[in-house]
Amino acid sequence: MKIEIWSDVMCPFCYIGKNNFEKALEQLPFKDEVEVEWKSFQLDPSLNPEETKSTVDYFREKKGFPEAQARQMISQVQ
């Protein structure tokens, strides 16, 4: 079985998903028959780190999340 995973290496949620996937894969009795191919995907090509003040600001300004929700999302990642 071949699994292709598209992921943004800078995305903390993608990183969490990667870790969860790898833990789940280890539990499979046929894990040695699984080929995983990682592909990079930039979630926000317009992102300019020099323009973004903070992650909260990014979620609020670029993604439209209320500030409280953005802070909650970040705390869950931490």
MOBEL-V105857 format. One record per backbone hydrogen bond with DSSP energy under -0.5 kcal/mol. NH is the residue of the N-H (numbers start at 0). CO is the residue of the C=O. If there is no record, write none. Layout:
nh=[NH	NH]
co=[CO	CO]
//
This chain:
nh=[2	4	4	5	6	6	8	10	11	14	15	16	17	18	19	20	21	22	23	24	25	26	26	27	27	30	32	33	34	34	35	36	36	37	38	40	42	46	48	50	51	52	57	58	59	60	61	62	63	64	69	70	71	72	73	74	75	76	77]
co=[34	2	36	3	4	38	6	7	9	10	11	12	13	14	15	16	17	18	19	20	21	22	23	23	24	27	29	30	0	32	33	2	34	35	4	6	40	43	46	47	47	50	53	54	55	56	57	57	59	58	65	66	67	68	69	70	71	72	73]
//
